[in-house]
Amino acid sequence: MKTILAGVALLLAISSAALAQPATAPNPLATRRGFEVGDQIAHYHYEEPDFAKLIGNRAGLVGAYTFPARWNRVYFRVDGRASYGLLTYQGSGTQNNVPDSIFETRVVAGLDFFPGSRVSLSPYLGLGYRYLYNDLRGYAQSGGQVFAGYRRYSNYLYLPLGLTMRVGIDDGWVLVPTVEADVFLQGKQLTKLSDSGQGYIDVTNRQDKGAGHRVSLMFEKSRWTFGVWTHYWHIKDSDVQFAGVVQGVPRFGGEPENYTRESGIEFRYRF
């Protein structure tokens, strides 16, 4: 019994000594493990050439979790984003304060390389999903005509392929540029044409061609990250689907070629 008690006491002493030691500071040039939360503001510009535009400012929340903690170079990250704006529509008439929401989530895997004492390179790849909801219900006038709006639901599935560089600056600051190509896999658009009340039916269109990219320039120190970023999408015409019979004429609907440009600033806290 005395031997057991002595062993327990020894283990407790060792544990206490280990806990008393200061934790090893993370390498500022490595991809940091753990949680991140933050917010962002951005300017948004969506355009269907020669047809319609949605423009305005938006705000959002971002979050991420990077693991595992015990692997020195390999990492996995899950991140998400929610963004909301009241936009201005210009097309078949004009409409203000159009609700527009974006929800996005991604899973990526990467590897840290350290070619020098003050620089690191972290290539990564993964899978991303982007969801957008836009509510244009209501009526707009243009040239003496009245146009009825409708809701739109947009879904993108894509492969992010990127590279993050970290460059050590003075006083613990790290400069972090990132470039990313987004390989478009598939898009699905649900257009609630029935909202117009003109006899149309809802249409679901498939998009197969498109591309996107992201660029950011961030600054990191200790637990804080801030900087600027931009997202871009160019999606080609969708297929065409039957949209009902209106005034005795069969109608068809599709999602036209479009561009999305979004740029903003972002702050994050890491823990």
N, C-alpha and C positions, 0 to 999 in steps of 0.2 A: 504494500500500500504506500509506504514512504517513497519507494522508487517511482511509482506512478505519479504521486503528488509532485515529486521533484521534476519529473518529465513535463507535467502540465505547466508547472511554474516556469520551466525553461522555455517552453513554447510560447507562453504568454509574454515573457520578456523579449523573445526574439520578435514576436509580432508587434509589440509596442515600439521596439526600436525601429522596425521597418516603417511603421506608420508615422513615426516622428521625423523620418527623413523627408526632405523636400522632394516633391514630385519633379520628375525630369521634364523640363520645358519642351514642348513640341518643336520640331525643326520647322522654322518659318518658311523654308523652301519646299516642304513636303505638303501634299494634300492633307488638310487637317481633318481628323476624325471627329465625329460627334454631330451635334445639332446646330443648325443655323436658322434664324428667323429674321425677317426684315420687311421693309415696305418699299414701294417704288411709285413714281409718278412718270407719266409718259404722254407723248403726243402720238395720235393714231391716225392713219390715212389709209382707207380702203377704197379701191377704185376699180370699176368695170369700164374700160376705155370706151369713150363716146356714148356712155349710157348712164352711169350713176357713180356717186361718191358718198362716202361716210367719213367725216372728219371731226376730230375733237380731242379733248384731253381725257385721261383716265388715271385711276389710282388703283393700287393693288397690294396684296400681301404675298410674300414668298417664304418658302421653308425648304429645308433639306436635312437629310441624315446620311452621313458617310461612315462606312464601316469596312472591315473589322479593325479594331484598335491594335491588334497584335501583329499585323502584317506590315512590314516596313515599307513596301513599295506598291503592292497591289491594293486597290481600293474599289469599293462598290458604293454608288450613291443613288439615293432616291430623292427626287426633288419635286416640288409642286408650286403652282402659281395660280392665284385668282385675281382677276382684274375687272374693273367696272368703269363705264363711262356713259355720259349722256352726250350723244353725238349729233351732228348736223347732217341731214340727208339732202343731197342735191341730185336731182334726176328728173323723173316725171313729177315735177313739182318740188317744193322745198318743205322740209319738216325739221323742227328743232327738238332737242331733248329726247332723242331716240335712245332707249335703254339698250346697252350692248355689254355682254358679259363674256369673258374668256376664262376657261379653266384648263390647266395644262399639267400633265404629270410625265415624268421621265425616269427611266432606270438606266444607269450607265456603269460601265466597268472601265478602269484605267490603270495605268502603270506609271510610277514616278521614275525618272532618270535624272542623274546628277552629273552632268558633264563638266561642271566647274564648281568652285567653292561658293559662288554667288549667283548661281543660276540653276534652274531645274526645268525639265520638260516633262509634261504629263499628257500623252495621247489617251483618248478614250473613245468608246463607241457604246451604243445602247439602243433603246427603243423608246419612242415618245408618242404621246397622244394629246391632241389639242381639240378642245370643244369650244364652240362659240354659239351664243344665243343672241339674236337680234330681233327686236320687236318694233316693226314699222306699222303696226295697226293704227288705223285712223285715216284721215282724208287730207289730201294736199291738192292745191289748185295751181294750174299752170296754163297760160294761154286761154283762159276761159273754160278749161276742162277740169273735171274733178277726178282724181286718182285715188284708189283705195289701196292701203298698204296691207302687209301680212307679216307673219313671223317666219324666221329662218333659223335652222339648226345646222351647224357645220361641224363635221368630224374629220380630223386628219390623223392618219397613222404614218409615222416616219422613223427613219434611222438617223440619229445624231452621230456625226463623226467629227471629232474636234481635237484641238491641241491647246493646252494651257501652258504658258511660260511664267515662271516666277523669277524675278530679278531682285536680289537684295540691294536696298539702298541704305542710306545712313540712318542711324538711330532706330533700328529695328523695323523700318518701313520696307514693304515689299511691293513692287510693281507687278501687276498680274494681267497681261493681255491674253485674250482667248479668241480663237477663230474656230468657227464650226460650219460644216456643210450639213444640211438637212436633206437626206435622200427621201423623197416623197414616195410612199408605198401605195396609199389609197385614200381617197376622200369620199365621203357620203354626205349629201346635202338633202335635208328635208325642208321643203318649202310649203308652208300652210296657205296655199292659194285659196282655200275655202274661206279664209278670213275676209277676202275681198267682197263676199256676198254677191258675186256676179255669175255664179254657176260653175266656177272652176272646182276641181278636186285637188287634194293634196298630192304633191309629186315628190318622189325620192330619186335623186340623180346620183350617178357614180362618176367620180373623177379618178383618172388613172395617170395623168401626166402633170408634173409640176416639180418645183425645186425651191429650196429655201436656204438661208444662211443666217448666222448670228456672229456678231463681233462685240466684244466688251473690253473695257479698260478699267480695271479695278485697282484700288490701293488697300493693302492689308497691314494691320499692326495689332499684335496681341489678339484680342477678341473682336475687333471691329473690322468691317469691310465696307467700302463705299466706292462708287464710280459710275461710269456711263456705259450704256449698251444700246444696241439696235438689233431688231429682228426684221426679216424680210421673207415674203412668200410671193411666188409667181405660180399660179395654178391655171392650167389650160382648160378649154371648154369641156364640159361634162358630156355624158350621153344625153339623149332626148327621150322624154317619156310622155305618154298620153296624159293630158291635163283636163279632160272633160269636153263636153259639147256646150258651147256658149252661143246663143242666138242661132242655133241650128248648124253651127260650124264646128267640126272637131278641132280642138286646140292641143298644142304640145308645148312642153316647157323644159328648159335646160338651164344649167348654171353657166353663165358666160365666163370667158377668160377674165382673171382678176389679179390685182396686185395688192399686197398689204405691206405697209411700211410703218414700223413702230419704233420710237426711240425715246429713251428716258434716263433717269438717274435712280440709283438704288442704294439703300443702306441695309447692312446686315449685322447681327450680333451673333457670335459663335460661342457655344458652351458645351 
